[in-house]
Amino acid sequence: MTLPADVSLFEVIGVTGFVLYVINYGLLTIGKLTSQQAGYFNLNWLAATFVLIGLMSSFNLASALIQVFWIVISSWGIYVRFGKKAGNSTDTLVQSVA
C-alpha cells in the first residue's frame, strides 16, 4: 500500500490513534469492555500515544496537552489494574482518590 504524496506517516499514525479511540469507546458503549478493565486503559494509552505522534506533522498545543493527560491517566489506570493482580493493596489508594 502506498500513501498519497501529501499524506505523511505521522498523519497515518495519528488517524490510527483516532480509530483506536473510536473502537475503545464503541466497545465500552456496547458493554464488551468496562472502564474497570486494564484493556480499556491500554487502548486509551495506545490511542493517545498514536495521536501525540501524529501531531508531529501538524502540532497543536491543546491537542498535545489532552493526549499527554490521557497517557498519564491511562498509565495510572494500568498501574492500578496490574497492581491488583500482583496482590498489591492499591484499593485503599484508589478509593481515597475517588
C-alpha positions in Angstrom: 0.0 0.0 0.0 1.4 3.4 -0.9 0.3 6.6 0.6 -0.6 9.7 -1.5 2.3 12.1 -1.7 0.7 14.7 0.6 0.0 12.2 3.5 2.8 11.7 5.9 3.4 8.6 8.1 2.8 10.8 11.1 -0.7 11.6 9.8 -1.4 7.9 9.3 -0.3 7.1 12.9 -2.5 10.0 14.2 -5.5 8.7 12.3 -4.8 5.2 13.6 -4.9 6.7 17.2 -8.3 8.2 16.4 -9.6 4.8 15.2 -8.4 3.2 18.4 -10.2 5.9 20.5 -13.4 5.1 18.5 -13.0 1.4 18.9 -12.4 1.7 22.6 -15.4 4.0 23.1 -17.5 1.6 21.0 -16.5 -1.4 23.0 -17.3 0.5 26.2 -20.7 1.6 24.9 -21.8 -1.9 23.8 -20.6 -3.5 27.0 -17.7 -5.6 25.6 -15.3 -3.6 27.7 -15.7 -1.9 31.1 -13.8 1.1 32.4 -12.6 -1.1 35.2 -10.6 -3.4 32.9 -6.9 -2.8 32.1 -7.7 -3.2 28.4 -9.7 0.0 28.4 -6.7 1.9 29.8 -4.3 0.1 27.4 -6.3 1.1 24.4 -6.7 4.7 25.6 -2.9 4.8 26.2 -2.1 3.5 22.8 -4.6 5.8 21.1 -3.3 8.9 22.9 0.3 7.9 22.1 -0.5 7.5 18.4 -2.4 10.8 18.2 0.5 12.5 20.0 3.0 11.1 17.5 0.6 12.2 14.7 0.8 15.7 16.0 4.4 15.9 14.9 3.3 16.6 11.4 1.0 19.4 12.4 1.5 20.4 16.0 -1.4 21.7 18.1 -0.6 22.5 21.8 -4.1 22.0 23.1 -4.4 18.6 21.4 -0.9 17.6 22.7 -1.9 18.5 26.2 -5.0 16.4 26.0 -3.0 13.4 24.7 -0.4 13.8 27.5 -3.3 13.9 30.0 -4.7 10.6 28.6 -1.3 9.0 28.6 -0.7 9.9 32.2 -4.2 8.9 33.5 -4.2 5.7 31.4 -0.7 4.8 32.8 -2.1 5.3 36.3 -5.1 3.1 35.5 -2.9 0.4 34.0 -0.6 0.5 37.1 -3.6 0.2 39.4 -5.1 -2.7 37.5 -1.9 -4.6 37.2 -1.1 -3.8 40.9 -4.3 -5.5 41.9 -3.4 -8.7 40.0 0.0 -8.7 41.6 -1.6 -8.6 45.0 -0.5 -5.1 45.9 -3.0 -3.2 48.1 -3.9 -0.3 45.8 -7.6 -0.4 46.6 -7.3 2.0 49.5 -5.3 4.5 47.4 -7.8 4.3 44.5 -10.8 4.7 46.9 -9.1 7.7 48.6 -8.6 9.4 45.2 -12.1 8.7 44.0 
